Each structure stands twice: as structure tokens, then as C-alpha cells.
Amino acid sequence: MGLVAGACLAESGNDVVCVDNNESKVRSLQRGKVPFYEPGLEELVRRNRTEGRLTFTSTLAKAVRNSSVVFIAVGTPQGEDGSADLRHVLEVARDVARAMSGYTVVVDKSTVPVGTSERVREVIRRETTHPFSVVSNPEFLKQGAAVDDFLKPDRVVIGAEDPRAQALMLELYEPFTRTGAPIMMMDCASAELSKYAANAMLATRISFMNEVANVCELVGADVDQVRKAIGADKRIGTSFLFPGIGYGGSCFPKDVQAMRRFAADKGYDFKILSAVESVNTLQKTKLFTMLKKHFGALEGKTVAVWGLSFKPRTDDMREAPSIPLIEAMLSAGITVQAFDPEATRVAKGIFGSRVSYAASGYDAVRGADALAIVTEWNEFRRPDFARIRSLMRSPVVFDGRNLFTPAQMKQNGFTYYSIGRS
């Protein structure tokens, strides 16, 4: 998120210094190499680095002294109780305060609970006599489309009470909103809550549709038809109504838990989000349950897995549904042959040599008793079915993302299981 923001702000003509305490990451970026996969980002970094608008350093003090706006974009990992851990945010705020040389706008870009801006303000106030403002500016970037989301946002949310900071932030974001996307100026608490509320709403829609899919299987309905019918209602819309095997990633699981936690700290039991979490946890076991029901004994079976990242167009595997599925299969004595277009390196750090990593989707299904589709990468949508069937030991497909239709798979000679359909 920090690198995307820095590169995009540089793209609009600003001089941007990106700071990180990971020396190897900084050296990689200085060479124009992005250490993770995000479409379009490496090209943006290289262009703005070549043109001198984007630089990288591990020296925070110098970067802060030469900047009028400082974005804090460090991680807020989940604590043991589900709350957001703000240690890194507050540590950076302290270091920023000590390095200030004049009026500075300090922007909370990290996803932080309500009240964090005031805590940051207190930390800075203790460390400097220079004037400053604290702003909350949550990001709404989707992994796999983060660059486009920053350059062409649906909206920009800015929590700022100081008119000087408001004017500076409006100037900074104006180039990205010329097509009419609103810049929403509000108080810091409302801005902080808006990010959690947005992610919690999206997670709720996902879990709701997974519940609907489970009912469809019991009554013989087709969740795709149900989804289209309710999505045609303008009050509901079509986004995030696709059933599957649960959400993952760095945001939804963490933010749902954090929102529950800070609501509980204020004495409120957020019952809906408790149910959302419960449904999502259960949904991640869906494909393994199908496997057991179909095969009975699983010891000695070989299963191909298509997709390891939590969503397509990223190599991120945080909270990915593939992890509990593969762990369950390995525990049951299944040999796993996995393929993902981008996440293999990350997967090796999780599973090591316990999993066989294929060079292609076709290599993964060679000699397999079943294929489990976990991530909906575009290249999985139009495969050569005849080739897959000829490579597999038995033509059985467990489709966790409903990429195909039952009629299509029957015609191609597969035993086919999907989510919310016969």
C-alpha cells in the first residue's frame, strides 16, 4: 500500500521519498525491482525513479526533514485478542516527530482503529515543538488492481480538522479526482471507521452469499440464478455476490476482527460480524468436506490444486483458503500437486517440500485423482478439458470458485462439484 501510494503520488508530479527499514527491500527498489507482484506497479516505479521523482532510503530523519507531508503506511498486525497492534504506527510517529524541521502534515495511511489519530497526535506533541497536523486518510485499494484504484479512485476519504492540512490534502489528491470522484472531508474518527466499515460490509456480503449457496445445495436451487436475481435489485447491486470457499487476504479477516474488538472495548457486541467470521471459517473447509464425501478414504490419493494466493493478480497468501485446505489434505495422507501463476515462491515458504509445485496447470493435474480449484485466475477459465481428462487418473473436479457450469463439465466427461449448485 505504501509503495503504491508513493509511486502514484510521484506519477502526478510530486517528489516522493519512500522509507523502509528493510535494507534489502530498499536496495531492490533502488534498482527498480518491486519485491512483490502487483500489476503495473513495477513499470510505475521504474519510470518515476528514472525521472527522479521517486527515491528510496532507509534514513527516515532526512526524508522527513525535506517533506511537507509524511504518510505512515506501516503494518497494523492483528494482536492475540484480535485488536490492531499499533506499536509500529506509534513508533514511526515518534521518529517522525523527532525529525521534523517545520510545519508537517502527518497522515495515517495504515488501517487503524478509531482514536488512533489522537494517539498519534499525543506522541508527536511530546516529541516536538514544531507545528503539525494529523490526518486520517484510509486507503481503499484492492490487491491486483491497486495502481488503478489509486489513480482512479471511487472516492478519497480525508479526516482532518485543521484548515491548513485540509487545503494541502485537497491539493495533493485533486489530480486523481478530475473525473468527478468525490473527496470526502470529515473528522478523523469518521475517516478511521469508514475503512473498517467498508471492509466489514464486503466481508458480510461474501459470507451471506456463501450461506445462500449452502441453502441452495440443500433445496436443489442454483446459486448463480439466485445471485443474478438479487443482484438486479438496484438497492443490492452485483458486487461481492459470488459464492466460494471463503475470503482471505491481509484486510478482511484482520479488519473484521479489529472492528469487533474495538466495538467490544466500547461495550458493544457486534453480533453480525461474529457470524461473518464463523461462516467464513467453516466455508474454508468446504472443498475438503467434498473430497471426503466423494472418495471416503483419502490416504494415498493425489490432488491437483489450482490457485494458492487468496485472490487472483497477487502473490499474497495471507489467510488464503488454500492453506487450511492443503494442510487438511496433507494430514489425510493426500499428495498435493499445486500450481499458481504468481504465488509459488510464497507457498514454498509455507509448505516447503511437503507440496509438489507444478510449472503449469496441466503439469499439476498429471496423474491426479482430483482437481481442486481454489483461486479464480483468468487462465483457469478456458482450459483444454480433453487434455486435462487425459492427464488425470480420474476426471473429478472440485470447483471452489464456480468457474465452470455443471452442464459444461458433464459434457466434457467430468464428475463435477461446485458451490451452491447441483
C-alpha positions, 0 to 999 in steps of 0.5 A: 500500500505504501509503495503504491501510494508513493509511486502514484503520488510521484506519477502526478508530479510530486517528489516522493521519498519512500522509507523502509527499514528493510535494507534489502527491500530498499536496495531492490527498489533502488534498482527498480525491482518491486519485491512483490507482484502487483500489476503495473506497479513495477513499470510505475516505479521504474519510470518515476525513479528514472525521472527522479521523482521517486527515491528510496532510503532507509534514513527516515530523519532526512526524508522527513526533514525535506517533506511537507507531508509524511504518510505512515503506511506501516503494518497494523498486525492483528494482536492475540485478542484480535485488536490492531497492534499499533506499536509500529504506527506509534513508533514511526510517529515518534521518529517522525516527530523527532525529525521534523524541521517545520510545519508537517502534515502527518497522515495515517495511511495504515488501517487503524482503529478509531482514536488512533489519530489522537494517539498519534497526535499525543506522541508527536506533541511530546516529541516536538515543538514544531507545528503539525497536523494529523490526518486520517486518510484510509486507503481503499485499494484492492490487491491486483488492481491497486495502481488503478484504484489509486489513480482512479479512485471511487472516492478519497476519504480525508479526516482532518480538522485543521484548515491548513492540512485540509487545503494541502490534502485537497491539493495533493489528491485533486489530480486523481479526482478530475473525473468527478470522484468525490473527496470526502472531508470529515473528522478523523474518527469518521475517516478511521471507521469508514475503512473498517466499515467498508471492509466489514460490509464486503466481508458480510456480503461474501459470507451471506452469499456463501450461506445462500449457496449452502441453502441452495445445495440443500433445496436443489436451487442454483446459486448463480440464478439466485445471485443474478436475481438479487443482484438486479435489485438496484438497492443490492447491486452485483458486487461481492455476490459470488459464492466460494470457499471463503475470503482471505487476504491481509484486510478482511479477516484482520479488519473484521476482527479489529472492528469487533474488538474495538466495538467490544472495548466500547461495550458493544457486541457486534453480533453480525460480524461474529457470524461473518467470521464463523461462516467464513471459517467453516466455508474454508473447509468446504472443498475438503468436506467434498473430497471426503464425501466423494472418495471416503478414504483419502490416504494415498490419493493425489490432488491437483490444486489450482490457485494458492494466493487468496485472490487472483493478480497477487502473490499474497497468501495471507489467510488464503483458503488454500492453506487450511485446505492443503494442510487438511489434505496433507494430514489425510495422507493426500499428495498435493500437486499445486500450481499458481501463476504468481504465488509459488515462491510464497507457498514454498515458504509455507509448505516447503517440500511437503507440496509438489509445485507444478510449472503449469496447470496441466503439469499439476493435474498429471496423474491426479485423482482430483482437481481442486480449484481454489483461486479464480485466475483468468487462465483457469477459465478456458482450459483444454478439458480433453487434455486435462481428462487425459492427464488425470487418473480420474476426471473429478473436479472440485470447483471452489470458485464456480468457474465452470457450469455443471452442464459444461463439465458433464459434457466434457466427461467430468464428475463435477462439484461446485458451490451452491449448485447441483 
